[in-house]
Amino acid sequence: MPRFRKPFCSPASAAAAALLLAWLSLAGLPLTTPQSPDPQSAPPPPAAAIQARLIAAFQGDQEALLRFQHLEHVVTSRDGRRDGRTLRVWYVRGRAVSETIALDSRTLSPQELTAEHQRALQRARAAAQRPTAPAGVVEFDGQRYPFAKLADDYLYLDPQPRLWQGREIWVYQARPNPATASRSRAESLLLHSQGEVWVDAADLHVVRIALHTTSPVRYGLGVLATIHAAKLELDLQRHSHGVWLPAHADFQLSATILLVKSLTRSKQQSFSDYTPN
């Protein structure tokens, strides 16, 4: 019985720093252009005035996600080789467990579906034996990154009110914080990126993060690896008052490893069919 490969494999370890971008949030909505708001609406507050509430809300969204199971359609590309599949995802002690229920390229047989389900149950049992995953942090490559620390990697400037899908949002320009020192190769990539953060004005929740690198990021003077470009777009969809869950994510990366090996990676995720546990 064939075993299904993971839908996304990280690049060589020297370039794995870029993949932290794909874990900084839990994904979101299709991009639409925000419209101008009511001219009488109050101006957005400085980011520092609401940052603590945004971090708490973001952590609350992470914890709310664990109370659901959902479907996830994943399309990955590794140097031009495409893989598309649909996963059923649920959470055990704060950790995602997934099983492949469909492939884009062909129909799975009943025997394959049964075997994959059994492997997913094994992964669930293994997750049940592990300590509960900590809340309010991203774990990557053996390190924990608190949401608050990641938020401090940026300055949030020039807030502008907009209307988006019938709701008022505040759009902040995210720029690297020059006072922040990188703790890892992964975090150094963040400090070479900029973009936008969208905040829902009524719920005070981050609903979209869009980041892209502004210059190549070199490790070991470029000998180990050079990240030429990386982009992350993450969005959240409102499911109820104060609860925003993933809907779409898009991650892209191009890099050179050991001066000679070029690689390109991309991953698009769409989340749907949320069902409470």
BAPA-138732 format. One record per residue: residue in one letter; x negated, y, z negated of N, C-alpha, C in turn. Coordinates in Angstrom, 1 decimal, always signed. Each point is the difference from the previous one (the first is absolute). Last residue first. Layout:
N
  residu      nX      nY      nZ     caX     caY     caZ      cX      cY      cZ
       A       X       Y       Z       X       Y       Z       X       Y       Z
...
// end
This chain:
277
  residu      nX      nY      nZ     caX     caY     caZ      cX      cY      cZ
       N   +15.8   +20.3   -17.6    -0.2    -1.3    -0.5    +1.1    -0.5    -0.9
       P    +0.8    +3.6    +4.1    -0.5    -0.1    -1.4    -0.2    -1.5    -0.4
       T    -0.6    +1.8    +5.0    +1.0    -0.7    -0.8    -0.5    +0.0    -1.5
       Y    -1.1    +2.4    +5.3    -0.3    +0.0    -1.5    +1.2    -0.7    -0.7
       D    -1.3    +0.8    +5.0    +0.9    -1.0    -0.6    -0.4    -0.2    -1.5
       S    -3.9    +2.2    +2.9    +1.5    +0.1    +0.1    +0.6    -1.1    -0.9
       F    -4.9    +2.6    +2.2    +0.6    -0.6    -1.2    +1.5    +0.1    +0.1
       S    -4.8    +0.2    +3.3    +1.4    +0.5    -0.2    +0.6    -0.8    -1.1
       Q    -5.3    +1.1    +2.0    +0.9    -0.7    -0.8    +1.3    +0.7    -0.1
       Q    -5.1    -0.3    +2.8    +1.2    +0.7    -0.1    +1.0    -0.9    -0.8
       K    -5.6    +0.5    +1.2    +1.0    -0.7    -0.7    +1.2    +0.8    -0.1
       S    -5.4    -0.6    +2.4    +1.2    +0.8    -0.3    +1.1    -0.9    -0.6
       R    -5.7    +0.5    +1.7    +1.0    -0.6    -0.8    +1.2    +0.9    -0.1
       T    -5.2    -0.9    +2.6    +1.2    +0.8    -0.1    +1.1    -0.8    -0.7
       L    -5.8    +0.1    +0.9    +1.2    -0.7    -0.4    +1.1    +1.1    +0.0
       S    -5.6    -1.2    +1.5    +1.2    +0.9    +0.0    +1.2    -0.8    -0.4
       K    -5.6    -0.7    -0.6    +1.3    -0.6    +0.1    +1.2    +1.0    -0.1
       V    -4.8    +1.2    -0.3    +0.3    -0.6    +1.3    +1.4    -0.5    +0.1
       L    -2.1    +2.2    -4.0    -0.4    +0.8    +1.2    +0.4    -0.6    +1.3
       L    +1.4    -1.6    -4.4    -1.4    -0.3    +0.2    -0.5    +0.5    +1.4
       I    +4.9    +0.6    -0.1    -0.6    -0.7    -1.1    -1.4    -0.4    +0.5
       T    +4.2    +3.8    +1.2    -1.1    -0.8    +0.5    -0.7    -0.6    -1.2
       A    +5.4    +1.8    +1.1    -1.3    +0.1    -0.8    -1.0    -0.8    +0.8
       S    +5.6    +1.9    -0.5    -1.0    -0.4    +1.0    -1.4    +0.2    -0.7
       L    +5.7    -0.4    -1.3    -1.4    +0.2    -0.4    -0.8    -0.4    +1.2
       Q    +5.5    +0.9    -2.1    -0.9    -0.2    +1.2    -1.4    +0.3    -0.5
       F    +5.6    -0.8    -1.8    -1.4    +0.2    -0.4    -0.9    -0.3    +1.2
       D    +5.4    +0.9    -1.9    -0.8    -0.1    +1.2    -1.4    +0.3    -0.4
       A    +5.4    -1.2    -2.1    -1.4    +0.4    -0.2    -0.8    -0.2    +1.3
       H    +5.6    +0.2    -2.3    -1.0    -0.2    +1.1    -1.4    +0.5    -0.5
       A    +3.7    -0.6    -3.1    +0.7    -0.3    +1.2    -1.0    -0.2    +1.2
       P    +0.4    +0.0    -6.0    -0.7    +0.0    +1.3    +0.9    -0.2    +1.1
       L    +2.1    +2.3    -4.4    -0.7    -1.3    +0.3    -0.6    +0.0    +1.4
       W    +2.3    +3.2    -4.3    -0.5    +0.1    +1.4    -0.9    -1.3    +0.2
       V    +3.6    +2.3    -3.9    -0.7    -1.2    +0.5    -0.3    +0.1    +1.5
       G    +2.5    +3.4    -2.7    -1.3    -0.2    -0.6    -0.7    -1.3    +0.3
       H    +4.9    +0.0    +1.4    -0.5    +1.2    -0.7    -1.3    -0.4    -0.7
       S    +0.8    -3.1    +3.9    +0.9    +0.5    -1.0    -0.6    +1.2    -0.6
       H    -2.0    -1.8    +3.7    +1.0    -1.0    -0.1    +1.0    +0.3    -1.0
       R    -3.9    +2.5    +3.4    +0.8    +0.1    -1.2    +1.1    -1.1    +0.0
       Q    -5.0    -0.2    +2.3    +1.4    +0.3    +0.3    +0.8    +0.0    -1.3
       L    -5.5    +0.9    +1.8    +0.9    -0.7    -0.9    +1.4    +0.4    +0.4
       D    -5.3    -0.2    +2.5    +1.2    +0.7    -0.3    +0.9    -0.9    -0.9
       L    -5.4    +0.8    +2.4    +0.9    -0.7    -0.9    +1.2    +0.8    -0.3
       E    -4.8    -0.3    +3.3    +1.3    +0.6    -0.2    +0.9    -0.9    -0.8
       L    -5.6    +0.7    +1.5    +1.1    -0.7    -0.8    +1.2    +0.9    +0.0
       K    -5.2    -0.8    +2.6    +1.2    +0.7    -0.2    +1.0    -0.8    -0.8
       A    -5.6    +0.6    +1.9    +1.0    -0.7    -0.8    +1.2    +0.8    -0.2
       A    -5.3    -0.3    +2.8    +1.4    +0.6    -0.2    +0.9    -0.9    -0.8
       H    -4.8    -0.8    +0.5    +0.2    +1.1    +0.9    +1.3    +0.8    -0.2
       I    -3.4    -3.0    -3.2    +1.4    +0.1    +0.3    +0.2    +1.3    +0.9
       T    -4.4    -3.3    -1.0    +0.5    +1.4    +0.3    +1.5    -0.1    +0.3
       A    -4.3    -3.2    -2.5    +1.3    +0.1    +0.7    +0.2    +1.5    +0.2
       L    -4.3    -2.0    -1.3    +1.0    -1.0    -0.5    +1.3    +0.2    +0.8
       V    -3.3    +3.2    +0.9    -0.5    -1.3    +0.4    +1.0    -1.1    -0.4
       G    +0.5    +4.8    -0.9    +0.5    -0.5    +1.2    -0.5    -1.4    +0.4
       L    -1.2    +2.2    -4.1    -0.5    +0.9    +1.1    +0.5    -0.5    +1.4
       G    +1.7    -2.1    -3.9    -1.4    -0.4    +0.2    -0.5    +0.8    +1.2
       Y    +4.7    +0.6    +0.4    -0.5    -0.7    -1.2    -1.4    -0.5    +0.3
       R    +3.7    +4.0    +2.0    -1.1    -0.9    +0.2    -0.4    -0.6    -1.4
       V    +4.2    +2.7    +2.9    -0.4    -0.4    -1.4    -1.1    -1.0    +0.2
       P    +2.3    +4.0    +3.4    -0.5    -1.3    -0.2    -0.5    -0.2    -1.5
       S    +3.7    +3.7    +0.7    -1.3    -0.2    +0.6    -0.4    -1.4    -0.3
       T    +4.3    +1.5    -1.2    -0.4    +1.2    +0.7    -1.4    -0.1    +0.6
       T    +4.3    -3.6    -1.4    -1.3    +0.4    -0.3    -0.4    +1.2    +0.9
       H    +5.0    -1.0    -1.8    -0.9    -0.4    +1.1    -1.4    +0.5    -0.3
       L    +5.6    -0.7    -2.2    -1.4    +0.3    -0.1    -0.8    -0.4    +1.2
       A    +5.2    +0.6    -2.4    -0.6    -0.2    +1.3    -1.5    +0.5    -0.2
       I    +4.8    -1.3    -3.0    -1.4    +0.3    -0.1    -0.6    -0.3    +1.4
       R    +5.2    +0.6    -2.6    -0.8    -0.2    +1.2    -1.4    +0.4    -0.3
       V    +3.4    +0.2    -3.3    +0.8    -0.8    +1.0    -0.9    -0.3    +1.3
       V    -0.1    +1.5    -5.7    -0.8    +0.0    +1.2    +0.7    -0.9    +1.0
       H    +2.8    +2.5    -3.9    -0.7    -1.3    +0.4    -0.8    +0.3    +1.3
       L    +3.6    +2.7    -2.6    -1.4    +0.2    -0.4    -0.8    -1.4    +0.1
       D    +4.8    +1.3    +1.1    -0.4    -1.2    -0.8    -1.4    +0.2    -0.6
       A    +1.8    +3.4    +2.8    +1.0    -0.3    -1.0    -0.4    -1.1    -0.9
       A    -2.7    +1.5    +3.7    +0.1    +1.1    -1.0    +1.0    -0.4    -1.1
       D    -3.5    -3.1    +2.9    +1.4    +0.2    +0.0    +0.3    +1.0    -1.2
       V    -4.7    -0.4    +2.8    +0.7    -0.2    -1.3    +1.5    +0.3    +0.1
       W    -4.9    -1.2    +3.1    +1.3    +0.5    +0.0    +0.7    -0.4    -1.4
       V    -5.2    +0.8    +2.2    +0.8    -0.8    -1.0    +1.3    +0.7    +0.0
       E    -4.6    -0.2    +3.6    +1.2    +0.6    -0.6    +0.6    -0.9    -1.0
       G    -5.3    +0.5    +1.9    +1.3    -0.2    +0.6    +1.1    +0.7    -0.7
       Q    -5.7    -1.9    +0.1    +0.9    +1.0    -0.3    +1.3    -0.3    +0.6
       S    -5.4    -2.2    -1.3    +1.3    +0.0    +0.7    +0.9    +1.2    -0.5
       H    -4.3    -1.8    -1.8    -0.3    +0.4    +1.4    +1.3    +0.1    +0.8
       L    -0.1    -1.6    -4.4    -0.6    +1.3    -0.2    -0.5    +0.6    +1.4
       L    +1.8    -4.4    -0.4    +1.0    +0.9    -0.3    -0.5    +1.4    +0.0
       L    -3.1    -3.5    +0.4    +0.8    +0.2    +1.3    +1.1    +1.0    -0.3
       S    -2.6    -1.4    -3.6    -0.7    +1.0    +0.8    +0.7    +0.3    +1.4
       E    +1.4    -3.4    -3.1    +0.5    +1.3    -0.3    -0.7    +1.1    +0.8
       A    -1.4    -4.5    +0.6    +1.4    +0.2    +0.4    +0.5    +1.4    -0.3
       R    -4.3    -1.3    -1.5    +0.1    +0.2    +1.5    +1.4    +0.2    +0.5
       S    -0.8    +1.4    -5.0    -0.2    -1.2    +0.8    -0.1    +0.3    +1.4
       R    +0.8    +3.3    -3.5    -0.5    -1.1    -0.8    -0.3    -1.3    +0.8
       S    +0.0    +5.7    +1.0    +0.5    -1.3    +0.3    -0.6    -1.1    -0.9
       A    +1.1    +5.3    -1.2    -1.0    -0.9    +0.4    +0.5    -1.4    +0.3
       T    +2.1    +5.3    -0.1    +0.2    -1.4    -0.3    -1.2    -0.8    +0.5
       A    +1.0    +4.8    +0.6    -0.5    -0.2    -1.3    +0.0    -1.5    -0.4
       P    +1.7    +1.8    +4.2    -1.5    +0.1    +0.0    -0.6    -0.3    -1.4
       N    +4.6    -1.8    +2.4    -0.4    +0.9    -1.1    -1.5    +0.0    -0.1
       P    +3.2    -0.8    +4.6    -0.9    -0.6    -1.0    -0.4    +1.0    -1.1
       R    +4.7    +0.6    +2.4    -1.4    +0.2    +0.3    -0.9    -0.6    -1.0
       A    +5.6    +0.4    +1.8    -1.0    -0.7    -0.9    -1.4    +0.1    +0.6
       Q    +5.0    +2.8    +0.3    -1.2    -0.4    +0.8    -1.0    -0.6    -1.0
       Y    +5.5    +0.0    -0.4    -1.2    +0.6    -0.6    -1.2    -0.5    +0.9
       V    +5.8    +0.6    +0.1    -1.2    -0.6    +0.7    -1.3    +0.7    -0.5
       W    +5.4    -1.0    -1.7    -1.1    +0.9    -0.1    -1.2    -0.6    +0.6
       I    +5.7    -0.7    +0.7    -1.3    -0.5    -0.4    -1.0    +1.1    -0.1
       E    +5.7    -1.1    +0.3    -1.1    +1.0    -0.1    -1.2    -0.7    -0.4
       R    +4.0    -2.4    +2.9    -0.5    +0.3    -1.4    -1.1    +1.0    +0.1
       G    +2.2    -2.0    +3.8    +1.1    +0.6    -0.8    -0.4    +0.3    -1.4
       Q    -3.1    -1.8    +3.3    +1.1    -0.9    -0.2    +1.0    +0.5    -1.0
       W    -3.5    +3.2    -0.1    -0.3    -1.2    +0.6    +1.0    -1.0    -0.3
       L    -1.7    +5.6    -0.5    +1.2    -0.9    +0.0    -0.4    -1.3    +0.8
       R    -3.4    +3.6    -2.8    +0.5    -0.5    +1.3    +1.3    -0.8    -0.3
       P    -4.1    +3.6    -2.4    +1.3    -0.7    -0.1    +0.4    -0.4    +1.4
       Q    -5.2    +0.6    -1.8    +1.0    +0.6    +0.8    +1.3    -0.8    -0.2
       P    -5.3    +1.0    -2.4    +1.2    -0.8    +0.1    +1.1    +0.8    +0.8
       D    -5.3    +0.3    -0.8    +0.9    +0.6    +1.0    +1.4    -0.8    +0.1
       L    -3.8    -2.8    -2.4    +0.1    +1.4    +0.3    +1.1    +0.3    +0.9
       Y    -2.7    -3.7    -3.4    +1.3    +0.1    +0.8    +0.3    +1.4    +0.2
       L    -4.6    -3.3    -1.0    +0.7    +1.2    -0.3    +1.2    +0.1    +0.9
       Y    -2.8    -4.7    -1.7    +0.5    +1.0    +1.0    +0.4    +1.3    -0.7
       D    -1.4    -4.0    -2.2    -1.0    +0.0    +1.0    +0.3    +1.1    +1.0
       D    +2.8    -1.3    -3.8    -1.0    +1.1    -0.2    -1.1    +0.0    +1.0
       A    +3.3    -3.4    +0.1    +0.7    +1.3    +0.2    -1.0    +1.1    -0.1
       L    -1.4    -4.3    -1.2    +0.1    +0.2    +1.5    +0.7    +1.3    +0.3
       K    -0.2    -1.1    -4.5    -1.3    +0.2    +0.5    +0.0    +0.2    +1.5
       A    +4.0    -1.1    -2.1    -0.4    +1.3    -0.4    -1.4    +0.4    +0.5
       F    +1.7    -4.4    +0.6    +0.7    +0.9    +0.9    -0.5    +1.4    -0.3
       P    -3.3    -3.9    -1.2    +1.2    +0.5    -0.5    +0.6    +1.0    +1.0
       Y    -3.3    -4.2    +0.9    +0.1    +1.4    +0.3    +1.4    +0.6    -0.5
       R    -3.7    -4.5    -0.6    +1.3    +0.6    -0.2    +0.0    +1.5    +0.2
       Q    -3.2    -4.5    +1.9    +0.1    +1.2    -0.7    +1.5    +0.5    -0.1
       G    -1.7    -3.9    +2.5    -0.4    -0.2    -1.4    +0.0    +1.3    -0.8
       D    +1.6    -0.3    +4.5    -1.4    -0.3    +0.0    -0.6    +0.0    -1.4
       F    +4.5    +2.0    -0.2    -0.6    -0.2    +1.3    -1.5    -0.4    -0.2
       E    +5.2    +1.6    -2.5    -1.2    -0.9    -0.2    -0.6    -0.3    +1.4
       V    +3.2    +4.1    -2.3    -0.3    -0.8    +1.2    -1.2    -0.8    -0.3
       V    +3.8    +2.2    -3.6    -1.4    +0.0    +0.6    +0.1    -0.8    +1.3
       G    +3.7    +0.6    -3.1    -0.6    +1.4    +0.1    -1.4    +0.0    +0.6
       A    +1.7    -4.5    -2.5    +0.8    +1.0    +0.7    -0.8    +1.3    +0.1
       P    -1.9    -5.3    -0.3    +0.3    +1.3    -0.7    +0.8    +0.9    +0.9
       A    +0.4    -5.4    +0.1    -0.7    +1.1    +0.6    +0.3    +1.3    -0.7
       T    +0.2    -4.8    -2.5    +0.9    +1.0    +0.7    -0.9    +1.1    +0.6
       P    -2.3    -4.8    -0.7    +0.5    +1.1    -0.8    +0.9    +1.0    +0.8
       R    -0.3    -5.1    +1.6    -0.9    +1.1    -0.1    +0.6    +1.1    -0.9
       Q    +2.3    -4.0    +1.4    -1.0    -0.4    -1.0    -1.0    +1.2    -0.2
       A    +3.5    +0.1    +3.3    +0.6    +0.0    -1.3    -1.0    -0.3    -1.1
       A    -1.2    -0.1    +4.6    +0.1    +1.4    -0.5    +0.6    +0.0    -1.4
       A    -0.4    -4.1    +2.2    -1.3    +0.5    -0.4    +0.1    +1.4    -0.5
       R    +3.9    -1.9    +1.6    -0.4    -0.7    -1.2    -1.4    +0.5    -0.5
       A    +1.5    +1.5    +4.2    +0.8    +0.6    -1.1    -0.3    -0.6    -1.3
       R    -2.0    -1.8    +3.8    -0.5    +1.3    -0.3    +0.7    +0.7    -1.1
       Q    +1.7    -4.1    +1.6    -1.3    -0.2    -0.7    -0.6    +1.3    -0.4
       L    +3.8    +0.2    +2.6    +0.4    -0.4    -1.4    -1.3    -0.3    -0.8
       A    -0.5    +0.8    +4.6    +0.4    +1.3    -0.7    +0.3    -0.3    -1.5
       R    -0.8    -3.7    +2.9    -1.3    +0.8    -0.4    +0.3    +1.3    -0.7
       Q    +3.7    -2.5    +1.5    -0.7    -0.7    -1.1    -1.3    +0.7    -0.3
       H    +2.4    +1.6    +3.7    +0.7    +0.3    -1.3    -0.7    -0.7    -1.2
       E    -1.6    -0.9    +4.3    -0.4    +1.3    -0.4    +0.7    +0.4    -1.3
       A    +1.1    -4.1    +2.0    -1.3    -0.1    -0.5    -0.5    +1.4    -0.5
       T    +4.3    -0.4    +2.0    -0.1    -0.6    -1.3    -1.3    +0.0    -0.6
       L    +0.5    +1.7    +4.4    +0.6    +0.9    -1.0    +0.0    -0.7    -1.4
       E    -1.5    -2.5    +3.6    -1.0    +1.1    -0.3    +0.6    +0.9    -1.0
       Q    +2.8    -3.4    +1.6    -1.1    -0.6    -0.8    -1.0    +1.1    -0.4
       P    +3.6    +1.1    +2.9    +0.4    -0.2    -1.4    -1.1    -0.6    -0.9
       S    -1.7    +2.9    +4.1    +0.8    -1.2    -0.1    +0.5    -0.1    -1.5
       L    -1.1    +4.7    +2.8    -0.6    -1.0    -0.9    +1.0    -1.2    -0.2
       T    -0.9    +3.4    +4.3    +1.0    -0.4    -1.0    -0.7    -1.0    -0.9
       R    -2.7    +4.0    +2.6    +0.7    -1.3    +0.3    +0.9    -0.3    -1.2
       S    -2.5    +4.2    +0.4    -0.5    -0.7    +1.2    +0.8    -1.3    +0.4
       D    +0.6    +3.0    -4.0    +0.4    +0.7    +1.3    -0.3    -0.9    +1.2
       L    +1.1    -2.2    -4.9    -1.1    +0.6    +0.8    +0.5    +0.7    +1.2
       A    +2.0    -1.4    -5.2    +0.2    +0.0    +1.4    -1.3    +0.6    +0.6
       I    +0.4    -0.9    -4.6    +1.3    -0.6    +0.3    +0.3    +0.1    +1.6
       T    -4.2    +0.2    -4.2    +0.4    +0.3    +1.4    +1.3    -0.8    +0.4
       E    -1.5    +1.8    -5.0    +0.0    -1.2    +0.8    +0.5    +0.5    +1.4
       S    -2.1    +2.2    -5.1    +0.7    +0.1    +1.3    -0.1    -1.4    +0.7
       V    -0.7    +3.1    -4.9    -0.1    -1.4    +0.6    +0.8    +0.1    +1.3
       A    -2.3    +3.8    -3.7    +0.8    -0.3    +1.1    -0.3    -1.5    +0.4
       R    -0.3    +2.2    -5.1    -0.8    -0.3    +1.2    +0.9    -0.5    +1.1
       G    +1.3    +1.0    -4.6    -0.5    +1.2    +0.6    -0.8    -0.2    +1.2
       R    +2.2    -3.6    -2.3    -0.9    +0.7    -1.0    -0.7    +1.2    +0.7
       V    +2.4    -2.1    +3.5    -0.2    -0.8    -1.2    -1.0    +0.6    -0.9
       Y    +3.4    +1.1    +4.7    -1.1    +0.4    -0.9    +0.0    -0.9    -1.3
       W    +1.5    -0.1    +5.7    +0.5    +0.2    -1.3    -1.2    +0.2    -0.9
       V    +1.4    -0.4    +5.7    -0.9    +0.4    -1.1    +0.7    +0.1    -1.3
       R    +0.0    -2.1    +5.4    +0.8    +0.3    -1.1    -0.9    +0.2    -1.2
       L    -1.1    +0.9    +5.4    -0.3    -0.6    -1.3    +1.2    +0.2    -0.9
       T    -1.5    +0.1    +5.6    +0.9    +0.4    -1.0    -0.2    -0.8    -1.3
       R    -3.3    +1.4    +4.6    +0.7    -1.0    -0.8    +1.0    +0.7    -1.0
       G    -4.3    +0.5    +4.1    +1.2    +0.6    -0.5    +0.8    -1.1    -0.7
       D    -5.2    +1.3    +2.3    +0.8    -1.0    -0.8    +1.2    +0.7    -0.5
       R    -4.4    +0.8    +3.9    +1.3    +0.4    -0.7    +0.6    -1.2    -0.8
       R    -5.0    +1.9    +2.0    +0.7    -1.2    -0.1    +1.2    +0.3    -1.0
       G    -3.4    +3.3    +1.1    +0.9    -0.3    +1.2    +0.8    -1.2    -0.2
       D    -3.0    +1.4    -3.5    -0.7    +0.1    +1.3    +0.8    -0.4    +1.2
       R    +2.7    -0.6    -3.8    -1.4    -0.2    -0.3    -0.8    +0.0    +1.3
       S    +5.3    +1.3    -2.1    -0.9    -0.1    +1.2    -1.4    +0.0    -0.5
       T    +5.5    -0.8    -1.9    -1.4    +0.3    -0.2    -0.7    -0.2    +1.3
       V    +5.2    +0.5    -2.3    -0.7    -0.2    +1.2    -1.4    +0.5    -0.2
       V    +4.7    -1.5    -3.0    -1.4    +0.4    +0.0    -0.6    -0.3    +1.4
       H    +4.9    +0.4    -3.2    -0.5    -0.4    +1.4    -1.4    +0.7    +0.1
       E    +3.3    -1.6    -4.3    -1.1    +0.9    +0.5    -0.4    -0.5    +1.3
       L    +4.2    -0.5    -4.1    -0.7    -0.4    +1.2    -1.0    +1.0    +0.5
       H    +1.8    -1.0    -5.3    +0.3    +0.7    +1.2    -0.7    -0.7    +1.2
       Q    +1.4    +0.2    -5.8    -0.6    -0.7    +1.1    +0.4    +0.6    +1.3
       F    -0.3    +2.3    -5.3    +0.6    -0.4    +1.3    -0.8    -1.1    +0.7
       R    -1.2    +2.4    -4.1    +1.3    -0.6    -0.3    +0.7    -0.4    +1.3
       L    -4.2    +2.3    -0.1    -0.2    -1.4    -0.5    +1.3    -0.7    -0.3
       L    -0.3    +4.6    +1.4    -0.2    -0.9    +1.1    -0.1    -1.4    -0.5
       A    +0.2    +3.6    -3.1    +1.3    -0.4    +0.6    -0.2    -1.0    +1.1
       E    -3.9    +1.8    -1.9    +0.6    -0.9    -0.9    +1.4    -0.4    +0.5
       Q    -2.3    +3.2    +2.4    -0.7    -1.2    +0.1    +0.6    -1.1    -0.9
       D    +1.8    +4.4    -0.2    +0.3    -0.7    +1.3    -0.7    -1.3    +0.1
       G    -1.1    +2.7    -3.7    +1.3    -0.6    -0.1    +0.5    -0.7    +1.2
       Q    -4.1    +2.4    +0.2    -0.1    -1.3    -0.8    +1.3    -0.6    -0.2
       F    +0.1    +4.1    +2.0    -0.6    -1.0    +0.9    -0.2    -1.3    -0.7
       A    +1.6    +3.6    -2.5    +1.0    -0.5    +0.9    -0.6    -1.0    +0.9
       A    -3.0    +2.1    -2.9    +0.9    -0.8    -0.7    +1.1    -0.6    +0.9
       I    -2.9    +3.1    +1.9    -0.7    -1.2    -0.3    +0.9    -1.0    -0.8
       L    +1.7    +4.3    +0.9    -0.1    -0.8    +1.2    -0.7    -1.3    -0.2
       R    +0.3    +3.1    -3.6    +1.3    -0.6    +0.3    +0.0    -0.9    +1.3
       A    -3.9    +2.5    -1.2    +0.2    -1.1    -1.0    +1.4    -0.7    +0.3
       Q    -1.1    +3.8    +2.7    -0.9    -1.2    +0.3    +0.3    -1.1    -1.0
       I    +1.8    +4.7    +0.5    +0.9    -1.2    +0.0    -0.8    -1.3    +0.2
       A    -2.0    +4.4    -0.3    +1.1    +0.2    -1.0    +0.9    -1.3    +0.0
       A    -3.8    +0.6    +3.0    -0.4    -0.2    -1.4    +1.1    +0.0    -1.0
       A    +0.6    +1.2    +4.7    -0.1    -1.4    -0.3    -0.3    -0.4    -1.4
       P    +2.7    +4.5    +1.1    -1.4    -0.5    +0.2    -0.1    -1.5    -0.3
       P    +4.8    +1.5    +1.6    -0.9    +0.4    -1.1    -1.4    -0.4    +0.3
       P    +3.8    +1.5    +3.7    -0.5    -1.1    -0.7    -1.0    +0.4    -1.1
       P    +4.1    +3.3    +1.4    -1.3    -0.5    +0.5    -0.5    -1.2    -0.8
       A    +5.3    +1.1    +0.6    -1.2    +0.4    -0.8    -1.3    -0.5    +0.6
       S    +4.3    +1.1    +3.1    -0.4    -1.0    -0.9    -1.3    +0.5    -0.8
       Q    +2.5    +2.3    +3.6    +0.3    +0.4    -1.4    -0.5    -1.1    -1.0
       P    -0.2    -0.5    +4.9    -0.9    +1.1    -0.4    +0.2    +0.4    -1.4
       D    +0.7    -5.0    +1.9    +0.9    +1.2    -0.3    -1.0    +1.1    -0.4
       P    -2.7    -3.4    +2.6    +1.0    -0.1    -1.0    +0.9    +1.2    +0.0
       S    -2.6    -2.6    +4.2    -0.2    +1.2    -0.9    +1.2    -0.1    -1.0
       Q    -1.6    -4.6    +2.1    +0.6    +1.2    +0.5    -0.3    +1.1    -1.1
       P    -2.8    -4.8    +1.3    +0.9    +0.7    -0.9    +0.4    +1.3    +0.6
       T    -1.2    -4.6    +2.6    -0.5    +1.3    -0.2    +0.9    +0.8    -1.0
       T    -0.9    -5.4    +0.0    +0.9    +0.9    +0.7    -0.5    +1.4    -0.4
       L    -1.6    -5.5    -0.6    -0.4    +1.4    +0.0    +1.0    +0.8    +0.8
       P    +1.1    -4.7    -2.7    -0.5    +0.5    +1.3    -0.2    +1.5    +0.0
       L    -0.5    -2.5    -4.8    +1.0    +0.3    +1.1    -0.5    +0.4    +1.3
       G    -2.7    -2.8    -4.2    +1.1    +0.8    +0.1    +0.8    +0.1    +1.3
       A    -4.4    -1.9    -4.2    +0.5    +0.0    +1.4    +1.4    +0.7    +0.2
       L    -3.3    -0.7    -4.0    +0.7    -1.2    +0.4    +0.9    +0.1    +1.2
       S    -5.1    +2.1    -1.8    +1.4    +0.2    -0.2    +0.8    -1.2    +0.5
       L    -4.7    +0.1    +0.0    +0.2    +1.2    -0.8    +1.5    +0.3    -0.3
       W    -2.5    -3.5    +2.8    +0.5    -0.4    -1.3    +0.5    +1.2    -0.9
       A    -2.3    +0.2    +4.4    +1.2    -0.8    +0.2    +0.7    -0.4    -1.3
       L    -4.2    +2.2    +0.1    +1.0    +0.9    +0.5    +1.3    -0.7    +0.1
       L    -4.0    -2.3    -1.0    +0.7    +0.6    -1.2    +1.1    +0.9    +0.5
       L    -3.0    -2.1    +3.1    +1.3    -0.7    -0.3    +0.7    +0.6    -1.2
       A    -4.5    +1.3    +1.5    +1.1    +0.6    +0.8    +1.4    -0.6    -0.4
       A    -4.1    -1.8    -1.6    +0.4    +1.2    -0.7    +1.2    +0.6    +0.6
       A    -2.5    -3.8    +1.7    +1.2    -0.2    -0.7    +0.5    +1.2    -0.7
       A    -4.1    -0.9    +2.7    +1.1    +0.9    +0.5    +1.2    -0.1    -0.8
       A    -3.8    -2.6    -1.0    -0.5    +1.3    +0.1    +1.0    +1.0    +0.5
       S    +0.9    -4.7    -0.1    +0.1    +0.6    -1.4    -0.5    +1.4    +0.1
       A    +2.4    -2.0    +4.3    -1.2    -0.3    -0.7    -0.1    +0.8    -1.3
       P    +4.8    +0.0    +1.5    -1.2    +0.0    +0.8    -1.1    -0.5    -0.9
       S    +5.0    -1.7    -1.1    -0.8    +1.2    -0.1    -1.3    -0.1    +0.9
       C    +4.9    -2.2    +1.0    -1.2    -0.3    -0.6    -0.9    +1.2    +0.0
       F    +5.5    -1.5    +0.6    -1.0    +1.1    +0.1    -1.3    -0.5    -0.7
       P    +3.9    -2.8    +0.4    +0.3    +0.9    +1.0    -1.0    +1.1    +0.1
       K    -1.1    -5.1    -1.5    +0.5    +1.2    -0.6    +0.2    +1.1    +1.1
       R    +0.3    -5.0    +1.5    -1.0    +0.9    -0.5    +0.7    +1.2    -0.6
       F    +2.1    -5.1    +0.4    +0.0    +1.4    +0.5    -1.1    +0.8    -0.6
       R    +0.2    -5.4    +1.0    +0.1    +0.9    -1.0    -0.1    +1.4    +0.6
       P    +1.6    -5.1    +2.1    -0.9    +1.2    +0.0    +0.3    +1.0    -1.2
       M    +0.4    -5.5    +0.2    +0.9    +1.2    +0.0    -0.9    +1.2    +0.0
// end
